[in-house]
């Protein structure tokens, strides 16, 4: 048995799935009953290979791996385990969960966990970590709570996983509870736990707590440095992130790919500081410079700040370009308003076998809108219709914005009406679009419909609404919108008293609703003339008006 297990494991580890399965069949033909370790080896092998064709059944033996999908074979092994009452082996059950997680099958993995008559420490780590890594954040937290209710003390792995799940949610209070538990049980000294705490507080924008954990970490390993630098970047503290990076190097910690990507991101955030070039120079002749993530971070830094030649030079050195690398280069051309070049690059990407995602399409559409390049925008619209992105909310919103900025609000309205799914950004785009095209009545009408549908406006909505009301210059609309703003508390929350002040003023014998700094108002000269006169009158009466 041990010899066969070793041979099967060796073949699978080297990627020879068919040969490994052959040894398993031979073992079965000799009447040797597989144990939990044998089946765990097969599960690990199938999860690594993930083949795509279909083949034989496990009822008598396991066929070659390339004759059936890994998931199908794994389910056959699962059936074999159940029929032979082997799920009582925690080692085997844990590996079966890991197999399902490798295919993203969270339901099957969770069912295996609940069916296990005996669960050990590793089983709990696997279910909590597997759910967190596969975006089952809520389920991961619930499993952790169940673990606590069963009075099982979590280890650093499970605790780090649940902290990661918590940081991807919105419950900062539960995160603080976890921190207290970690302090009470001495887990904060573990580098994985401290790094996860730093990340969690960073994502909750509680950077002062990230610093607290970082400063109290007795032995700062590379993971702690990386987490703290990353948290600074997440909170737009680029200068502090670069200072930390320098301090990390001074402490003797050696940078890895993640450290370098963080430092380059901080340079990008700071507006491409000279340190970016220095880091690039330091990477010369080092193995890390060939890492895809590092090269992508370099070309992102250069392209974001108009250094397209340097970015393109790096881009051309990447042999296996992924979607992130293509997207960064396309975004660079779009930022410099070279939309035609961005479109050509997108076509090159398609020829390489990759399809653009919604982010790339949105960036190109936004550039078409900024340039008012209707021909290119229409071309993109046609491509989107053919490629199946027409139902994407972000792409649809960008199409509305493009047509509105190109002076075709009716087309924007038609596209908006045809969209199956909308969000606040979509409503803002169409409301702003009508306002920008001198159709304030339509903007106000759409706002009323949006509110009736239960969608809460944000700062952008209200700012556009005030401007639309000012352009209409009617007392009725002005009072209605002003009342809505006050009732819903937008003035104190968004600072409209200091940013967008609505002024009720009489000009040409009628009341006007005027927004400060609005140059589109039809009675702009008369309104400002009246205001100047008012200021002079105040001065004559002995008042000193506050005029910015």
C-alpha positions in Angstrom: 0.0 0.0 0.0 2.7 2.5 1.0 4.7 1.9 -2.2 1.6 2.4 -4.4 0.7 5.6 -2.5 4.2 7.0 -2.9 4.1 6.2 -6.7 0.7 7.7 -7.2 1.6 10.8 -5.2 4.9 11.2 -7.1 3.2 11.1 -10.6 0.5 13.5 -9.6 3.0 16.0 -8.1 4.9 16.0 -11.4 1.8 16.5 -13.4 1.5 13.0 -14.8 -2.1 12.5 -13.9 -2.8 9.6 -16.3 0.2 7.6 -15.0 -0.9 8.2 -11.4 -4.4 7.0 -12.1 -2.9 4.0 -13.8 -1.1 2.9 -10.7 -4.4 3.4 -8.7 -6.1 1.1 -11.2 -3.4 -1.5 -10.8 -3.6 -1.3 -7.1 -7.4 -2.0 -7.3 -6.9 -4.9 -9.7 -4.6 -6.5 -7.2 -7.4 -6.3 -4.6 -5.6 -3.7 -2.5 -8.3 -1.5 -0.9 -7.4 2.2 -1.0 -7.2 4.0 2.3 -7.8 7.6 3.2 -4.3 8.6 2.2 -4.7 7.0 -1.3 -8.0 8.8 -1.9 -6.5 12.1 -0.6 -3.7 11.8 -3.1 -6.2 11.4 -5.9 -8.3 14.4 -4.8 -5.2 16.5 -4.6 -4.1 15.4 -8.0 -7.4 16.0 -9.7 -7.7 19.5 -8.1 -4.3 20.4 -9.5 -4.9 19.1 -13.0 -8.6 20.2 -13.5 -8.9 18.4 -16.9 -11.6 19.2 -19.4 -12.7 16.0 -21.1 -15.1 13.2 -19.9 -14.4 9.6 -19.2 -14.8 6.6 -17.1 -16.4 5.8 -13.7 -15.1 5.1 -10.3 -17.5 2.2 -9.8 -14.7 -0.3 -10.7 -11.7 1.9 -11.3 -10.6 5.4 -12.1 -9.9 6.2 -15.7 -7.2 8.4 -17.0 -7.4 12.0 -15.8 -7.7 13.4 -19.3 -10.9 11.4 -20.0 -13.0 13.2 -17.4 -13.1 16.5 -15.6 -11.4 16.7 -12.3 -14.6 17.8 -10.6 -16.5 14.8 -12.0 -13.8 12.3 -10.8 -13.7 14.0 -7.4 -17.4 13.5 -7.0 -17.0 9.8 -7.9 -14.4 9.6 -5.1 -16.8 11.3 -2.8 -19.4 8.6 -3.6 -16.8 5.9 -3.0 -16.0 7.5 0.4 -19.7 7.5 1.4 -20.4 4.0 0.2 -17.4 2.7 2.2 -18.2 4.7 5.3 -14.8 6.5 5.2 -16.0 10.0 6.0 -15.2 9.4 9.6 -11.6 9.9 8.8 -11.0 13.7 9.5 -7.9 13.7 7.3 -9.8 12.4 4.3 -12.9 14.6 4.9 -10.7 17.7 5.1 -9.0 16.9 1.9 -12.4 16.4 0.2 -13.4 19.8 1.4 -10.1 21.2 0.0 -10.8 19.6 -3.3 -14.3 21.2 -3.6 -12.8 24.6 -2.6 -10.2 24.3 -5.4 -13.2 24.2 -7.9 -15.1 27.0 -6.1 -17.9 24.6 -5.1 -18.7 26.1 -1.7 -21.9 24.2 -1.1 -20.4 20.8 -1.6 -17.5 21.7 0.7 -19.8 22.9 3.4 -22.0 19.8 3.1 -18.9 17.6 3.5 -18.0 19.6 6.7 -21.5 19.1 8.2 -21.5 15.4 7.3 -18.2 14.7 9.0 -18.9 12.8 12.3 -15.6 14.0 13.7 -13.9 17.3 12.9 -10.4 18.3 14.0 -8.5 21.5 14.2 -7.4 21.3 10.6 -11.0 20.7 9.4 -12.1 24.0 11.0 -9.2 25.9 9.5 -10.0 24.4 6.1 -13.7 25.3 6.1 -13.1 28.9 7.5 -10.2 29.6 5.2 -11.7 28.0 2.1 -14.9 30.0 2.4 -13.0 33.3 2.9 -10.7 32.6 -0.1 -13.7 31.8 -2.3 -15.6 35.0 -1.5 -17.9 33.3 1.0 -17.2 36.0 3.6 -20.5 35.8 5.4 -20.4 32.0 5.6 -16.8 32.1 6.8 -17.8 34.4 9.7 -20.7 32.2 10.6 -18.4 29.1 10.7 -16.1 30.9 13.0 -18.9 31.8 15.3 -20.0 28.2 15.3 -16.5 27.1 16.1 -16.5 29.5 19.1 -19.9 28.2 20.3 -18.4 24.7 20.3 -15.6 26.0 22.5 -12.9 25.2 20.0 -10.0 27.6 20.3 -9.0 28.9 16.8 -5.4 28.8 15.7 -3.6 31.6 13.8 -4.7 30.2 10.4 -8.4 30.2 11.1 -8.2 33.5 12.9 -6.3 35.2 10.0 -8.9 33.8 7.6 -11.8 35.1 9.6 -10.1 38.5 9.9 -9.8 38.6 6.1 -13.4 37.7 5.7 -14.3 40.5 8.2 -12.2 43.1 6.4 -14.1 42.4 3.2 -17.4 43.0 4.9 -18.8 46.1 6.7 -18.9 44.9 10.3 -16.0 46.8 11.9 -17.5 46.2 15.3 -17.1 42.5 15.0 -13.6 43.1 13.8 -12.8 45.0 17.0 -14.3 42.1 19.0 -11.9 39.7 17.2 -9.0 42.0 18.0 -9.9 41.9 21.7 -10.1 38.1 21.5 -6.7 38.0 19.9 -5.2 40.1 22.6 -6.8 38.0 25.4 -5.5 34.8 23.9 -2.1 36.0 22.9 -2.6 35.7 19.2 -1.4 39.2 18.3 2.3 38.1 18.5 1.6 35.8 15.5 2.8 37.5 12.3 -0.2 36.2 10.3 -2.7 37.5 12.8 -1.1 40.9 13.2 -0.8 41.3 9.4 -4.5 40.4 9.0 -5.4 42.9 11.8 -3.5 45.7 10.1 -5.2 44.9 6.8 -8.6 44.8 8.4 -8.3 48.2 10.1 -6.8 49.6 6.9 -9.8 48.5 4.8 -12.1 50.0 7.5 -10.2 53.3 7.1 -9.2 53.1 10.7 -5.5 53.7 9.9 -4.7 54.8 13.5 -5.7 51.2 14.7 -3.5 49.7 11.9 -0.6 51.8 13.3 -1.4 50.6 16.8 -1.2 46.9 15.8 1.9 47.5 13.7 3.8 49.4 16.5 2.9 46.7 19.1 4.0 43.8 16.9 7.3 42.7 18.6 8.9 41.0 15.6 8.0 42.8 12.4 8.3 40.3 9.6 7.9 41.2 6.0 4.2 40.4 6.0 3.6 43.1 8.7 5.6 45.7 6.8 3.7 44.9 3.6 0.3 45.1 5.3 1.1 48.4 6.9 2.4 49.9 3.6 -0.6 48.5 1.8 -3.0 50.1 4.4 -1.4 53.5 4.0 -1.9 53.2 0.2 -5.5 52.2 0.7 -6.0 55.3 2.8 -4.3 57.6 0.2 -1.2 58.1 2.4 1.3 57.7 -0.3 4.1 59.7 1.4 3.8 57.7 4.6 3.8 54.5 2.5 7.1 55.5 0.9 8.6 56.4 4.2 7.7 53.0 5.6 9.2 51.3 2.5 12.5 53.1 3.1 12.3 52.3 6.8 11.6 48.6 6.0 14.7 48.4 3.8 16.8 50.2 6.5 15.6 47.6 9.1 17.1 44.8 7.0 13.9 43.3 5.7 14.2 42.1 2.1 11.6 43.3 -0.4 9.5 40.7 -2.2 7.2 41.2 -5.2 4.4 42.5 -3.0 6.6 45.1 -1.3 7.8 46.4 -4.7 4.3 46.6 -6.1 3.3 48.5 -3.0 6.1 50.9 -3.3 5.4 51.5 -7.0 1.7 52.0 -6.2 2.7 54.6 -3.6 4.9 56.4 -6.2 1.8 56.4 -8.5 -0.3 57.8 -5.7 2.2 60.6 -5.1 2.3 61.7 -8.7 5.3 59.6 -9.9 8.0 60.6 -7.5 11.6 60.1 -8.5 11.7 57.2 -6.1 9.7 55.3 -8.8 12.7 55.5 -11.2 15.1 54.6 -8.4 13.1 51.5 -7.6 13.0 50.6 -11.3 16.7 51.0 -11.5 17.2 48.8 -8.4 15.3 46.0 -10.1 17.7 45.7 -13.0 19.3 42.2 -13.2 17.2 41.0 -10.2 14.9 38.0 -10.7 12.0 39.9 -9.2 11.9 42.2 -12.2 10.5 39.4 -14.4 7.5 39.0 -12.1 4.3 39.9 -14.0 2.9 41.9 -11.0 6.0 44.0 -10.7 6.1 44.7 -14.5 2.4 45.6 -14.5 2.9 47.9 -11.5 5.8 49.6 -13.3 3.9 50.2 -16.6 0.9 51.4 -14.5 3.1 54.0 -12.8 4.6 55.2 -16.0 1.4 55.2 -18.1 -0.6 57.0 -15.3 1.8 59.9 -15.5 2.1 60.3 -19.3 5.4 58.4 -19.6 3.9 56.2 -22.4 7.3 55.4 -24.1 8.7 54.0 -20.8 5.4 52.2 -20.2 5.3 50.7 -23.7 8.9 49.5 -23.4 8.0 47.6 -20.2 4.7 46.3 -21.8 6.6 44.9 -24.7 8.9 42.9 -22.4 5.9 41.0 -20.9 5.6 37.7 -22.8 2.4 36.4 -21.3 0.3 39.5 -20.8 -2.7 39.2 -18.6 -5.9 41.4 -18.6 -4.4 43.7 -15.9 -1.3 44.5 -18.1 -3.4 45.1 -21.2 -5.9 47.2 -19.2 -3.1 49.3 -17.6 -1.6 50.2 -21.0 -5.0 50.9 -22.6 -5.8 53.2 -19.6 -2.6 55.0 -20.1 -3.4 55.9 -23.7 -6.9 56.9 -22.7 -5.6 59.2 -20.0 -3.5 61.0 -22.7 -6.6 61.1 -24.9 -5.1 58.8 -27.5 -8.3 56.9 -28.0 -7.5 55.5 -31.4 -4.3 54.0 -30.1 -6.2 52.5 -27.1 -8.7 50.9 -29.5 -5.9 49.4 -31.6 -4.4 48.0 -28.5 -7.7 46.5 -27.5 -7.9 44.8 -30.9 -4.3 43.5 -30.5 -5.4 42.1 -27.1 -8.3 40.2 -28.8 -6.0 38.8 -31.4 -3.8 37.4 -28.5 -6.9 35.5 -27.2 -8.0 37.8 -24.4 -11.4 39.6 -24.3 -11.7 43.1 -22.7 -13.6 43.3 -19.5 -16.2 46.0 -18.5 -13.4 48.2 -16.9 -11.5 48.5 -20.1 -14.6 49.2 -22.2 -15.7 51.8 -19.6 -12.3 53.6 -19.7 -12.4 53.8 -23.5 -15.9 55.1 -23.5 -15.1 57.7 -20.9 -12.2 59.0 -23.1 -14.6 59.1 -26.1 -17.0 61.2 -24.0 -14.2 63.6 -22.8 -13.1 64.2 -26.4 -16.7 64.3 -27.7 -15.5 61.7 -30.2 -18.9 60.5 -31.4 -17.6 58.3 -34.3 -15.3 56.4 -32.0 -17.9 56.2 -29.3 -20.5 54.8 -31.7 -17.9 52.3 -32.9 -17.4 51.1 -29.3 -21.2 51.0 -28.8 -21.5 48.6 -31.8 -18.6 46.4 -30.4 -20.3 46.3 -27.0 -23.6 45.2 -28.5 -21.9 42.3 -30.4 -19.7 41.2 -27.5 -22.5 40.9 -24.9 -21.7 43.7 -22.6 -24.8 45.7 -23.2 -26.4 44.5 -19.9 -23.4 45.6 -17.8 -24.3 48.5 -15.6 -20.9 50.2 -15.7 -20.6 49.9 -19.5 -24.2 51.1 -19.9 -23.6 54.1 -17.7 -20.5 55.0 -19.7 -22.6 54.8 -22.9 -25.1 57.3 -21.5 -22.3 59.7 -20.4 -20.7 59.4 -23.9 -23.9 60.2 -25.8 -24.8 63.1 -23.4 -21.3 64.7 -23.7 -21.4 64.3 -27.5 -24.6 66.4 -27.5 -27.1 63.5 -28.1 -29.2 63.5 -24.9 -32.1 61.7 -26.6 -29.9 58.8 -27.6 -28.6 58.7 -24.0 -32.3 58.7 -22.8 -33.2 55.8 -25.1 -30.3 53.7 -23.9 -31.2 54.5 -20.3 -34.8 53.4 -20.9 -33.6 50.1 -22.4 -31.2 49.2 -19.5 -32.5 46.3 -17.5 -30.4 47.2 -14.4 -29.5 50.6 -13.2 -27.8 52.0 -10.1 -27.3 55.5 -8.7 -24.3 56.2 -11.0 -26.6 55.4 -14.0 -29.3 57.9 -12.8 -26.7 60.5 -12.1 -25.3 60.1 -15.6 -28.7 60.6 -17.3 -29.7 63.5 -14.9 -26.4 65.3 -15.5 -26.6 64.5 -19.2 -29.9 66.3 -19.7 -28.7 69.2 -17.6 -25.5 69.6 -19.6 -27.6 69.7 -22.8 -29.8 72.5 -21.6 -32.7 70.3 -20.6 -33.1 71.0 -16.9 -36.8 70.1 -16.9 -35.9 66.6 -17.9 -33.3 66.4 -15.2 -35.8 67.4 -12.5 -38.4 65.0 -13.9 -35.9 62.1 -13.8 -34.9 63.0 -10.3 -38.5 62.8 -9.2 -38.9 59.4 -10.8 -35.7 58.2 -9.2 -36.9 59.2 -5.7 -40.3 57.6 -6.3 -38.4 54.3 -7.0 -36.8 54.5 -3.6 -33.3 55.4 -4.7 -31.4 57.8 -2.4 -29.6 60.7 -4.2 -26.0 61.5 -3.4 -23.9 64.7 -3.5 -23.6 64.5 -7.4 -27.3 64.2 -7.8 -28.1 67.1 -5.5 -25.4 69.3 -7.0 -26.8 68.7 -10.5 -30.4 69.3 -9.2 -29.6 72.6 -7.7 -27.9 73.7 -10.9 -30.8 72.6 -13.0 -33.2 74.5 -10.7 -31.1 77.6 -11.0 -31.1 77.4 -14.8 -34.9 77.1 -14.8 -35.1 80.2 -12.6 -38.6 79.4 -11.3 -39.8 79.9 -7.7 -41.9 76.8 -7.7 -39.1 74.4 -8.6 -36.6 76.2 -6.4 -38.8 76.0 -3.3 -39.6 72.3 -3.9 -35.9 71.3 -4.4 -34.7 73.5 -1.5 -37.3 71.9 0.8 -36.2 68.4 -0.3 -32.5 69.2 0.5 -33.3 70.5 3.9 -35.7 67.7 4.8 -33.2 65.0 3.9 -30.3 66.7 5.6 -28.0 67.2 2.6 -26.9 70.7 3.6 -24.9 69.8 6.8 -23.8 66.5 5.4 -22.4 67.6 2.1 -21.5 71.2 2.9 -23.9 72.9 0.4 -23.9 76.0 2.5 -20.3 76.6 1.5 -20.1 74.8 -1.9 -23.4 75.2 -3.7 -25.4 78.1 -2.2 -28.8 78.6 -3.7 -29.7 82.3 -3.9 -33.2 83.7 -4.2 -32.8 87.0 -5.9 -35.0 89.4 -7.9 -33.8 90.4 -11.3 -35.9 91.9 -14.2 -38.9 92.0 -11.9 -39.0 88.2 -11.2 -37.5 85.8 -8.7 -34.4 83.8 -9.8 -32.9 80.7 -8.2 -29.2 81.2 -8.6 -26.3 78.9 -7.7 -23.0 80.5 -6.8 -20.4 80.2 -9.5 -23.0 79.1 -12.1 -22.1 80.8 -15.4 -25.0 79.3 -17.4 -27.8 81.2 -15.7 -29.8 83.1 -18.4 -29.9 86.2 -16.2 -26.2 86.0 -15.1 -25.4 89.7 -15.7 -28.5 91.0 -14.0 -28.1 88.6 -11.0 -24.5 89.6 -10.4 -25.4 93.3 -10.9 -28.1 93.0 -8.2 -25.6 91.3 -5.9 -23.0 94.0 -6.4 -25.6 96.6 -5.6 -26.6 94.7 -2.5 -23.0 94.5 -1.3 -22.6 98.3 -1.7 -25.9 98.9 0.2 -24.6 96.7 3.0 -21.4 98.7 3.2 -23.3 102.0 3.3 -25.3 100.7 6.2 -22.1 99.9 8.1 -22.0 96.1 7.5 -18.9 94.3 6.2 -20.0 91.6 3.9 -18.0 88.4 3.7 -17.1 88.2 0.0 -14.7 85.4 -1.1 
